[in-house]
Amino acid sequence: MIDNPYYTHEHHGDYELVSIGRLELEEGGAIPDCRLAVTTWGELNEARDNAILITTWYSGTHQIWRDVYVGPDHALNPERYFIVAVNQIGNGLSVAPHNADGDNSLLAMANFPKVRIGDDVVAQERLLREHFGIEALQLVVGGSMGAQQTYEWAVRFPDKVRRAAPIAGTARNTPHDFLYTEALCEAIRSDPGFAGGQYKSNTEVEAGLTRHAGIWAVMGFSTEFWKQEVWRGLGFDSTEAFLEGFLQPYFTVMDPNDLLAMAWKWQRGDVTRHTGGDLAAALGRITAKTYVIPIDEDMFFPPRDCIAEQELIAGSELRLVADVCGHLGLFGVSPTYMPQIDRHLGELLAEQV
């Protein structure tokens, strides 16, 4: 177990660690004590039917949702809904390689088992049902890896999901995206300080985490973001200053094994595991009213990949978000981003289902 001050309430605000007990994993093995970091907004009504689930993305926690997406002025309105954000397994707040202790101590660091998107969703369903008494959700929403979880929810538990909003993500990962993610992983693993995953501190892998951030700079933001020097509007005076003041500090505080655990399941996100590889059959299981929401300048979940899946979901709609930031538009730094998201989510929540 590694003490990393980044993964604390000081940085991420209020959350509760909830144990759902032993979680059997799709790849074999188990997490003996699966602890999930959960935060909520609003009140669950007496009928327990006003719940919304937020799923988290790679490297992210509930924090960005709290700071940008949730509030009385947003579609995700805690004055109307009981909103639950569950941090994905491996993200450093929920059970993860760097924080495995107690019953999970044999899973620490490089010994952490392979976890799939489906394992996250099974864990989330159990938590919602056993801890809150929630049997159905008004909406499941998530971006990027959160979109992968959103699709998994709608395919695996169609009777529990009334509406689904996958943002900037796909139901089945593409070969290109697999290769891109492999480059992210190799930037970390190739650092001699990584030591086969048995480092003593994330600081020993700072060079690898810095390279990791550099790859995000190439693909996470769009070509137009760099050509238009959008970083100037974020308070930086050069590309180098933006990298050194924004992207590098974001990643270098994180735990390398945690990032690799999430990346492994990102690469293998695939709802067709339920249908023998048949994408149409898998997406045909979805009964939720679904808005598929790609970002127009996204470099690794491009709209064409999202559209191909959306066309296989009965009654679904494509809602394209315009954002020059590309995939990392998910952070909501563009002033035009959240008004689009709020409009789409607001209209989806207004749909009669």
C-alpha positions as CSV (number, residue, x, y, z in Angstrom):
1,M,0.0,0.0,0.0
2,I,1.3,3.4,-1.0
3,D,0.5,6.7,0.8
4,N,-0.4,9.1,-2.0
5,P,-1.9,12.4,-0.7
6,Y,-3.6,13.1,-4.1
7,Y,-6.2,10.4,-3.3
8,T,-7.7,12.2,-0.3
9,H,-10.8,14.2,0.7
10,E,-8.6,17.3,0.5
11,H,-8.3,17.0,-3.3
12,H,-11.6,15.3,-4.1
13,G,-14.1,16.6,-1.5
14,D,-16.7,14.5,0.3
15,Y,-17.2,10.9,-0.5
16,E,-18.0,7.7,1.4
17,L,-16.2,4.4,1.0
18,V,-18.8,1.6,0.8
19,S,-17.9,-2.1,0.8
20,I,-20.1,-4.4,-1.3
21,G,-18.2,-7.4,-0.1
22,R,-16.5,-10.0,-2.3
23,L,-16.6,-9.2,-6.0
24,E,-16.0,-12.2,-8.4
25,L,-14.3,-11.0,-11.5
26,E,-15.0,-11.9,-15.2
27,E,-11.3,-12.6,-15.8
28,G,-11.1,-14.9,-12.8
29,G,-10.2,-14.3,-9.2
30,A,-11.9,-11.8,-7.0
31,I,-11.6,-8.6,-4.9
32,P,-12.3,-9.9,-1.4
33,D,-13.5,-6.5,-0.1
34,C,-14.6,-4.3,-2.9
35,R,-14.8,-0.8,-1.6
36,L,-16.3,1.9,-3.8
37,A,-16.0,5.6,-3.3
38,V,-19.4,7.1,-3.6
39,T,-20.7,10.7,-3.4
40,T,-24.4,11.8,-3.7
41,W,-26.3,15.0,-4.3
42,G,-30.0,15.5,-3.5
43,E,-32.5,13.3,-1.7
44,L,-33.8,9.9,-2.7
45,N,-37.6,10.1,-2.7
46,E,-39.9,7.7,-0.9
47,A,-40.5,5.6,-4.1
48,R,-36.8,5.4,-4.7
49,D,-37.4,6.2,-8.4
50,N,-35.7,9.6,-8.8
51,A,-32.1,8.3,-9.0
52,I,-29.4,9.2,-11.6
53,L,-26.1,7.3,-11.8
54,I,-22.9,9.0,-12.9
55,T,-20.0,6.8,-13.9
56,T,-16.4,8.1,-14.0
57,W,-13.7,8.2,-16.8
58,Y,-10.1,7.3,-17.0
59,S,-8.0,9.1,-14.4
60,G,-11.1,11.0,-13.3
61,T,-13.2,11.0,-10.1
62,H,-16.5,12.3,-9.1
63,Q,-14.8,15.7,-8.6
64,I,-15.2,17.0,-12.1
65,W,-18.9,16.1,-12.1
66,R,-19.4,18.0,-8.8
67,D,-17.5,21.0,-10.1
68,V,-18.9,21.3,-13.6
69,Y,-21.9,19.1,-14.3
70,V,-24.1,18.9,-11.1
71,G,-26.1,21.8,-9.6
72,P,-29.5,23.5,-9.5
73,D,-28.6,25.4,-12.7
74,H,-27.8,22.2,-14.6
75,A,-29.9,19.3,-16.0
76,L,-28.3,17.1,-13.3
77,N,-30.3,19.0,-10.7
78,P,-30.0,17.7,-7.1
79,E,-33.2,19.6,-6.2
80,R,-35.1,17.2,-8.4
81,Y,-33.0,14.1,-8.6
82,F,-30.9,11.9,-6.3
83,I,-27.6,11.8,-8.1
84,V,-25.1,9.1,-7.3
85,A,-21.5,9.1,-8.6
86,V,-19.6,5.9,-8.2
87,N,-15.8,6.0,-8.8
88,Q,-14.7,3.2,-11.0
89,I,-12.6,0.4,-9.6
90,G,-8.9,1.2,-9.9
91,N,-9.3,5.0,-9.9
92,G,-7.5,5.5,-6.6
93,L,-10.5,6.5,-4.5
94,S,-12.3,3.2,-4.9
95,V,-10.3,0.0,-4.4
96,A,-7.2,0.2,-6.5
97,P,-3.6,-1.2,-6.8
98,H,-2.0,1.5,-4.7
99,N,-4.5,1.4,-1.8
100,A,-5.2,-2.4,-1.5
101,D,-4.9,-3.3,2.2
102,G,-6.6,-5.5,4.7
103,D,-8.4,-8.4,3.0
104,N,-7.2,-7.0,-0.4
105,S,-3.5,-6.8,0.6
106,L,-2.5,-9.6,-1.7
107,L,-3.8,-7.6,-4.6
108,A,-1.6,-4.6,-4.1
109,M,0.4,-2.9,-6.8
110,A,1.3,-5.1,-9.8
111,N,-0.7,-8.0,-8.3
112,F,-4.0,-6.2,-8.7
113,P,-6.3,-8.4,-10.8
114,K,-7.6,-7.7,-14.3
115,V,-10.9,-5.8,-13.9
116,R,-13.4,-5.3,-16.8
117,I,-16.0,-2.7,-17.4
118,G,-18.6,-5.4,-16.6
119,D,-17.1,-5.9,-13.2
120,D,-17.6,-2.2,-12.5
121,V,-21.2,-2.3,-13.5
122,V,-22.0,-5.4,-11.5
123,A,-20.4,-3.7,-8.5
124,Q,-22.4,-0.5,-9.1
125,E,-25.7,-2.3,-9.4
126,R,-25.1,-4.2,-6.2
127,L,-24.2,-1.0,-4.4
128,L,-27.2,0.9,-5.6
129,R,-29.5,-2.0,-4.7
130,E,-28.1,-3.1,-1.4
131,H,-26.9,0.3,0.0
132,F,-29.6,2.6,-1.3
133,G,-32.5,0.3,-2.2
134,I,-32.5,1.6,-5.8
135,E,-33.8,-0.9,-8.4
136,A,-34.2,1.4,-11.4
137,L,-32.4,4.5,-12.7
138,Q,-33.9,7.5,-14.4
139,L,-30.6,8.1,-16.2
140,V,-27.1,6.6,-16.5
141,V,-24.6,9.1,-17.8
142,G,-20.8,9.0,-18.2
143,G,-18.1,10.3,-20.5
144,S,-15.3,8.3,-22.1
145,M,-14.8,5.2,-19.9
146,G,-18.0,6.4,-18.2
147,A,-19.7,6.0,-21.6
148,Q,-18.4,2.5,-21.8
149,Q,-20.0,1.8,-18.4
150,T,-23.2,3.5,-19.5
151,Y,-23.5,1.2,-22.5
152,E,-22.7,-1.8,-20.3
153,W,-25.5,-0.8,-17.9
154,A,-28.0,-0.4,-20.7
155,V,-27.1,-3.8,-22.3
156,R,-26.6,-5.8,-19.1
157,F,-29.5,-4.4,-17.1
158,P,-32.0,-3.1,-19.6
159,D,-34.9,-3.3,-17.2
160,K,-33.1,-1.0,-14.7
161,V,-32.1,1.8,-17.1
162,R,-34.8,4.2,-18.3
163,R,-32.5,6.6,-20.1
164,A,-28.8,6.4,-21.1
165,A,-26.4,9.2,-22.2
166,P,-23.0,7.9,-23.2
167,I,-20.8,11.0,-23.9
168,A,-17.6,10.8,-26.0
169,G,-17.3,7.0,-25.8
170,T,-18.2,3.8,-27.6
171,A,-19.9,0.5,-26.7
172,R,-17.1,-1.5,-28.3
173,N,-13.6,-0.2,-28.3
174,T,-11.9,0.2,-31.7
175,P,-8.5,-1.2,-32.8
176,H,-7.2,2.4,-33.2
177,D,-8.2,3.3,-29.6
178,F,-6.7,0.1,-28.3
179,L,-3.3,1.0,-29.9
180,Y,-3.5,4.6,-28.6
181,T,-4.1,3.4,-25.1
182,E,-1.3,0.9,-25.4
183,A,1.0,3.8,-26.1
184,L,-0.2,5.5,-23.0
185,C,0.6,2.4,-21.0
186,E,4.0,1.9,-22.5
187,A,5.0,5.4,-21.6
188,I,4.6,4.4,-18.0
189,R,5.9,0.9,-18.1
190,S,9.1,1.9,-19.9
191,D,10.2,4.2,-17.1
192,P,13.0,2.3,-15.2
193,G,11.5,3.7,-12.0
194,F,8.3,1.7,-12.7
195,A,10.3,-1.4,-11.6
196,G,7.7,-3.9,-12.9
197,G,5.0,-2.1,-10.9
198,Q,6.8,-2.4,-7.6
199,Y,7.9,1.3,-7.1
200,K,7.7,2.9,-3.7
201,S,6.1,6.2,-4.8
202,N,4.6,7.7,-7.9
203,T,7.5,10.2,-7.9
204,E,9.8,7.3,-8.9
205,V,7.8,7.1,-12.2
206,E,7.6,10.8,-12.9
207,A,9.4,10.6,-16.2
208,G,7.0,8.0,-17.5
209,L,3.9,9.9,-16.2
210,T,5.3,13.0,-17.9
211,R,5.5,11.1,-21.2
212,H,2.0,9.8,-20.6
213,A,0.8,13.4,-20.3
214,G,2.6,14.3,-23.6
215,I,0.7,11.6,-25.5
216,W,-2.6,13.0,-24.1
217,A,-1.5,16.4,-25.4
218,V,-1.2,14.9,-28.9
219,M,-4.6,13.1,-28.9
220,G,-6.6,14.4,-26.0
221,F,-6.9,17.8,-27.6
222,S,-7.9,18.4,-31.2
223,T,-5.6,19.7,-33.9
224,E,-7.7,22.9,-33.9
225,F,-7.1,23.4,-30.2
226,W,-3.4,23.7,-30.9
227,K,-3.7,25.7,-34.1
228,Q,-6.0,28.2,-32.6
229,E,-3.9,28.4,-29.4
230,V,-6.9,27.9,-27.2
231,W,-4.6,27.4,-24.3
232,R,-4.1,31.2,-24.2
233,G,-7.7,31.5,-23.0
234,L,-6.9,29.1,-20.1
235,G,-4.2,31.5,-18.9
236,F,-1.0,30.2,-20.5
237,D,1.4,32.1,-22.7
238,S,3.0,29.1,-24.6
239,T,2.4,25.5,-25.5
240,E,5.2,24.5,-23.2
241,A,3.7,26.5,-20.3
242,F,0.4,24.8,-20.9
243,L,2.0,21.3,-20.8
244,E,4.1,22.1,-17.7
245,G,1.3,23.9,-15.9
246,F,-1.8,21.9,-16.8
247,L,-1.3,18.4,-18.3
248,Q,1.9,17.3,-16.6
249,P,0.8,18.2,-13.0
250,Y,-2.5,16.6,-13.7
251,F,-1.0,13.1,-14.3
252,T,2.3,13.1,-12.4
253,V,0.5,13.1,-9.0
254,M,-1.4,9.9,-9.9
255,D,-0.5,6.3,-9.2
256,P,1.0,4.5,-12.3
257,N,-0.6,1.1,-11.4
258,D,-4.0,2.7,-10.9
259,L,-3.7,4.3,-14.4
260,L,-2.7,1.0,-15.9
261,A,-5.5,-0.9,-14.2
262,M,-8.1,1.5,-15.7
263,A,-6.3,1.5,-19.1
264,W,-6.5,-2.3,-19.4
265,K,-10.3,-2.3,-19.0
266,W,-10.6,0.7,-21.3
267,Q,-8.9,-1.1,-24.1
268,R,-11.2,-4.1,-23.7
269,G,-14.5,-2.3,-23.2
270,D,-16.9,-4.4,-25.3
271,V,-20.7,-5.0,-24.8
272,T,-20.6,-7.8,-27.4
273,R,-19.1,-10.1,-24.8
274,H,-22.8,-10.7,-24.0
275,T,-23.7,-11.7,-27.6
276,G,-20.7,-13.7,-28.9
277,G,-19.2,-10.7,-30.7
278,D,-22.5,-9.5,-32.4
279,L,-22.7,-5.7,-31.9
280,A,-26.2,-5.4,-33.4
281,A,-27.5,-8.1,-31.0
282,A,-25.9,-6.5,-28.0
283,L,-27.1,-3.0,-28.7
284,G,-30.5,-4.5,-29.6
285,R,-30.9,-5.3,-26.0
286,I,-31.1,-1.7,-25.0
287,T,-34.6,-0.5,-24.1
288,A,-33.5,2.8,-22.5
289,K,-34.2,6.0,-24.3
290,T,-30.7,6.7,-25.4
291,Y,-28.9,9.9,-26.6
292,V,-25.5,9.2,-28.0
293,I,-23.4,12.3,-27.4
294,P,-20.0,12.5,-29.3
295,I,-17.8,15.5,-29.4
296,D,-17.2,16.7,-32.9
297,E,-13.4,17.2,-32.6
298,D,-12.8,14.0,-30.5
299,M,-9.6,12.4,-31.9
300,F,-10.1,8.9,-30.4
301,F,-13.8,8.5,-30.0
302,P,-14.7,10.3,-33.3
303,P,-18.3,10.9,-34.2
304,R,-18.3,8.3,-37.0
305,D,-17.6,5.5,-34.5
306,C,-20.3,6.7,-32.2
307,I,-22.8,7.1,-35.1
308,A,-22.3,3.6,-36.3
309,E,-23.3,2.3,-32.9
310,Q,-26.2,4.8,-32.4
311,E,-27.8,3.5,-35.6
312,L,-28.1,0.1,-34.0
313,I,-30.0,1.3,-30.9
314,A,-33.7,1.4,-31.3
315,G,-35.3,4.8,-30.7
316,S,-32.0,6.5,-30.0
317,E,-30.9,9.9,-31.0
318,L,-27.5,11.4,-32.0
319,R,-26.7,14.6,-30.2
320,L,-23.4,16.1,-31.5
321,V,-21.5,18.5,-29.2
322,A,-19.2,21.1,-30.8
323,D,-16.0,21.7,-28.9
324,V,-12.6,22.6,-30.2
325,C,-11.0,21.0,-27.2
326,G,-11.8,17.6,-28.5
327,H,-12.0,14.6,-26.1
328,L,-10.8,16.7,-23.2
329,G,-13.7,19.0,-23.8
330,L,-15.2,16.7,-21.1
331,F,-13.5,18.8,-18.5
332,G,-15.9,21.6,-19.4
333,V,-13.3,24.4,-19.9
334,S,-15.0,25.8,-23.0
335,P,-17.8,28.2,-22.0
336,T,-20.0,26.7,-24.8
337,Y,-19.6,23.1,-23.6
338,M,-22.0,22.8,-20.6
339,P,-24.9,24.7,-22.2
340,Q,-24.9,22.0,-24.9
341,I,-24.6,19.1,-22.4
342,D,-27.4,20.6,-20.2
343,R,-29.7,21.0,-23.2
344,H,-29.2,17.4,-24.3
345,L,-29.5,15.9,-20.9
346,G,-32.4,18.2,-20.0
347,E,-34.3,17.1,-23.2
348,L,-33.5,13.4,-22.5
349,L,-34.8,13.7,-18.9
350,A,-37.9,15.3,-20.2
351,E,-38.6,12.3,-22.5
352,Q,-41.5,10.2,-21.4
353,V,-40.3,6.6,-21.0
